[in-house]
Amino acid sequence: RMKDVDFSSVIFVETTGVLVKSSAGLKSAVDLAGKKIAVIGGTTNERALANLVKSGKFSATLVPVKSREESVSALESGSVDAYASDKLLLMGAKVADPKAVTILPDDLSFEPYAIVLPRGDANLRLAVNTGLAGVYGSGQIVQIFQKWFSQIGLRPGPLMMSVFTLGALPE
């Protein structure tokens, strides 16, 4: 993607997780051996899982789909055993019965988020990163995070706090 656009400093980190039916009795990624997992085609999640499968670290069949809605539908209908995506997106998935699904605890990839910027505009990238460093350095970022994510029970963990700390480094 960096061939087409530039990016700001990292603003958020997430991991690939897996949503499963609670009734399936699956407790970790190890339990997915031989199972079918829906994943949106062309995403970093698909690439990460494909690499894990190829390396032999993960044993499952990936089923490429076009959308989150298609993934949820496939999971709820039983045509797949799981749905993989960024954990935050899994938390917000529109499922018929939220109590009927659970997110496995495994973190299957590292997914950094950044602001997309026009390629080659170094002055804009510097201005954005300087602004981000100010927000991170002031500690405001924790309040911003809490405002938007505490309502769904999220707190910034060690990985996110590392992003905030590194983001505060002067340009």
C-alpha positions in Angstrom: 0.0 0.0 0.0 2.9 2.3 0.6 3.5 2.3 -3.2 0.3 4.3 -3.6 -0.1 6.4 -0.4 1.8 7.6 2.6 0.9 7.0 6.2 1.1 8.9 9.5 2.7 7.4 12.6 0.8 4.4 14.0 -2.3 5.6 15.8 -3.9 2.3 16.9 -3.0 -1.4 17.0 -5.2 -4.4 16.8 -4.8 -8.1 16.3 -6.6 -10.6 14.1 -9.0 -12.6 16.2 -11.6 -15.3 15.6 -15.4 -15.2 16.3 -17.0 -18.6 16.9 -20.4 -19.9 18.2 -20.3 -20.2 21.9 -22.0 -23.6 21.7 -19.1 -25.0 19.5 -16.9 -25.5 22.6 -13.9 -23.9 20.8 -11.6 -22.3 23.4 -8.5 -21.3 21.4 -7.0 -21.2 17.9 -5.6 -24.7 18.4 -9.2 -25.9 18.4 -9.7 -24.6 14.9 -7.7 -27.4 13.3 -9.6 -28.7 10.4 -12.3 -26.0 10.7 -13.5 -23.6 8.1 -12.9 -19.9 8.8 -14.5 -17.0 6.9 -12.2 -14.1 6.2 -12.7 -11.1 4.0 -10.6 -11.6 0.8 -7.8 -9.2 0.2 -7.4 -8.1 3.8 -4.4 -8.1 6.0 -6.2 -10.6 8.2 -6.5 -13.0 5.2 -2.8 -12.6 4.4 -1.8 -13.1 8.1 -3.9 -16.3 8.4 -2.7 -17.6 5.0 0.9 -17.1 6.2 0.2 -19.0 9.4 -1.4 -21.9 7.5 1.5 -22.0 5.0 4.1 -22.0 7.8 2.3 -24.9 9.5 1.6 -22.8 12.7 -2.2 -22.8 12.1 -4.3 -25.5 10.6 -7.6 -24.5 9.2 -9.3 -23.9 5.8 -9.8 -20.2 4.9 -13.0 -19.3 3.2 -12.7 -15.9 1.4 -15.8 -13.8 1.6 -16.7 -10.3 0.4 -18.0 -8.6 3.5 -18.5 -8.7 7.3 -22.2 -9.4 6.7 -21.4 -12.4 4.6 -19.0 -13.7 7.2 -21.5 -13.3 10.0 -24.2 -15.0 7.9 -21.9 -17.9 7.1 -21.0 -18.4 10.8 -24.6 -18.2 11.9 -25.8 -20.6 9.2 -23.1 -23.1 10.0 -21.4 -23.0 6.6 -18.2 -22.0 8.4 -17.0 -22.6 11.9 -15.5 -19.2 12.5 -15.0 -15.7 11.3 -11.6 -13.9 11.4 -11.1 -10.2 11.4 -9.6 -7.4 13.6 -10.9 -8.1 17.1 -12.5 -4.6 17.4 -14.5 -5.3 14.3 -15.5 -8.7 15.7 -16.8 -7.0 18.8 -19.0 -4.8 16.7 -20.2 -7.5 14.4 -24.0 -7.4 13.8 -25.0 -10.9 15.0 -28.5 -12.1 15.7 -27.7 -13.1 19.3 -24.5 -11.6 20.8 -24.6 -14.2 23.6 -24.4 -17.0 21.0 -20.9 -16.0 19.9 -17.5 -15.5 21.5 -14.1 -14.2 20.5 -11.3 -16.6 21.1 -8.4 -15.1 23.2 -5.7 -15.7 20.6 -4.0 -12.8 18.8 -3.2 -14.2 15.4 -1.5 -11.1 13.9 -0.4 -7.6 14.6 -2.5 -5.0 12.7 -1.2 -1.4 12.9 -3.5 1.4 12.0 -2.4 4.8 10.6 -3.9 7.8 8.8 -3.7 7.6 5.0 -2.0 10.6 3.5 -1.3 11.6 -0.1 1.9 10.1 -1.4 4.9 12.4 -1.4 3.6 15.2 0.8 6.3 15.3 3.4 5.1 18.6 4.9 1.6 17.2 5.5 3.0 14.0 7.0 5.2 16.1 9.3 2.3 18.3 10.4 0.1 15.3 11.1 2.8 13.4 13.0 3.7 16.6 15.0 0.0 16.9 16.0 -0.2 13.3 17.0 3.0 13.6 19.0 1.5 16.5 20.9 -1.7 14.6 21.7 0.3 11.5 22.8 2.9 13.5 24.8 0.1 15.4 26.6 -1.6 12.3 27.8 -4.8 13.4 26.0 -4.8 10.2 24.0 -5.8 8.0 27.0 -8.8 10.2 27.6 -9.7 10.1 23.9 -9.4 6.3 23.9 -11.5 6.0 27.0 -14.2 8.3 25.6 -14.7 6.1 22.6 -13.9 2.6 23.8 -14.7 2.4 27.5 -18.4 2.1 26.6 -17.6 -1.3 25.1 -15.3 -2.3 27.9 -11.9 -1.7 26.3 -9.0 -0.1 28.0 -5.6 0.6 26.4 -3.4 -2.4 27.1 0.4 -2.7 27.1 0.6 -2.8 23.3 -1.6 0.3 22.9 0.2 2.2 25.6 3.5 1.4 23.8 2.0 3.0 20.7 1.1 6.1 22.7 4.5 6.3 24.2 6.4 5.9 20.9 4.0 8.3 19.2 5.0 11.0 21.7 8.6 10.9 20.5 9.5 14.3 18.9 9.5 14.4 15.2 
